[in-house]
């Protein structure tokens, strides 16, 4: 256990050919564990030779079935016809083997591969590459070409950037991705996702693209997870947003949007008139609460200030280690199963 860095029990690790390939972060219910093991025991990559063979996967995305399973994209390996003079290329080559190894490590995508000329032409492929999509792409599409120095971590880093939604739902299926994501500055979004109209989520969709690769946006439904109370957030105060840096969980600092809004609140009647037309969130201080309005510009200002290291953190009132009693793993284990 110490050698594998295991700190909580029960923990389930999956090995293939003597090498650790994944760790189970899902619910401990029997049906969830069985589903996960069936998934890991099934082939990790599937060969396709036509658009018709890809269509069933696309239909599962359209129906929402893929998202329910925690799968967010199709990863298609595009390999040139075999060349006996170049053992690196082709579906029997070194790059294809690398693609297969990556699939064994990454659970949030469906992995397909092909060397069919018609599909290669669809993507204008001139050398072995990877494409990522959720719906059938247009004539042009960004490709991630293989190169002699890349390894599984390079492809996984690419997938974490390109194969995930801009806002990742906090769920058992996504815990491993959140935990091991290279972007450690995490924007935690507490919102009641059962609400049909959520202007806060609409604003986030507007700005998340601008911070891709610098901030990881994570949406948490506090009706399902016991995280809001840890950060001092009450359900009637939703929505709320804060940023944490998980590069050093033991020295966790949190930055709340409401603190920024309170510090930059209007100081004149004219400013207040122009700022009170948008949606609001609750700021609590000394037993009283006040609604603070926010806009896209203020949200960007807050995130920019965090990236520029000009914000003051709100101190935690209890040590992070206390959360181990509730936890599993992700976000230093702030999840109660």
Residue, then its C-alpha position, 0 to 999 in steps of 0.5 A: x500500500x505504501x509503495x503504491x501511495x494508497x492512503x484510503x481504503x477500500x482502493x482498487x487498482x487495475x494492472x495489465x501485463x504487470x503494469x498499473x493502468x488505472x485506479x477505481x474512483x467510482x462509487x462503492x456499490x456492487x453494480x458500479x464496481x462490476x460495470x467498471x470491471x467489465x469495461x476494463x476487461x473489454x477491448x480498449x480499442x475498436x477497429x473501424x473501416x467506415x463511417x457506418x461503423x462509427x455512427x453507433x458511437x455518435x448516436x450514443x453521444x446524441x442520446x446521452x448514453x455516453x455521458x452517463x457512462x462518464x465518456x466524453x469523446x471519440x478518439x480516432x487513431x488514423x494510421x497510414x497503410x503499412x509500409x514494410x520499410x517503415x515499421x513505425x507507421x501503420x496499424x501494426x507499427x510502433x505508433x499504433x502500439x502507443x495508441x493501444x497503451x494510451x487507451x488502457x490508461x484513459x477511461x473518458x473516451x472511446x478509442x477507435x482506429x482505422x487505416x481505411x483510405x476513405x476515412x483517412x481522406x476525410x481527415x486529410x491525413x498524410x501521416x499517422x495522427x489522432x483526432x478527437x470529436x463528439x459529433x461527425x466532424x466537418x471537412x477540416x479537423x485538428x489532428x494530433x500527429x504522432x512523433x518519434x519522441x512522444x509517449x502515453x503521457x503526451x497523448x493523455x495530456x492532449x486528451x485532457x486538453x481537447x477531449x473533455x468538456x469546458x466544464x467537467x461535471x464532478x462525478x464518480x466517473x470523472x474523479x480520476x481525471x480531475x485528480x491527475x489533470x495537469x492543470x492544478x488551478x481548479x475553478x469550483x462551480x457550486x450550482x443547483x444543476x436541477x434548475x432549468x434556468x441558470x444564468x451563472x452557468x451561461x456566463x461560465x460557458x462564455x468565459x471557460x474557453x478563454x481560460x482553457x489550458x490554464x484553469x480547470x472548470x469543475x461543476x459540482x451539484x451540492x445536492x449530491x456531494x458534501x463539498x459546499x459545507x466544507x467551503x462554508x457555502x450554504x445551499x440557499x447561497x447558490x450559485x457560488x464560485x471559487x478557485x483552488x490550487x491543488x498543486x499543494x493540497x496541504x497548503x490549500x488556498x481558496x479564492x471566492x468570487x463573492x469576496x472579489x465582488x464585495x471588494x469591487x462593489x459599486x461605491x456611487x449611486x450611478x455605479x450601483x444603478x448600472x451594476x444591478x441589472x445582472x444576476x447576483x450571488x450571496x455574500x455573507x458577513x457577520x451574520x448578514x447576507x447581501x446580494x452582489x451582482x456580477x457580469x462576464x467582465x467581473x468574472x473575467x476580472x476575478x479569474x485574471x486577478x487569480x492568474x496574476x496572483x493579486x487576490x487574497x485567499x480566504x483562510x480555511x477554518x479547518x485543516x484539509x486532513x479532516x476531510x479524509x474522514x469523508x473522502x475518497x480521492x479527488x480534490x484531496x478527497x472532498x467527496x462523500x460516497 
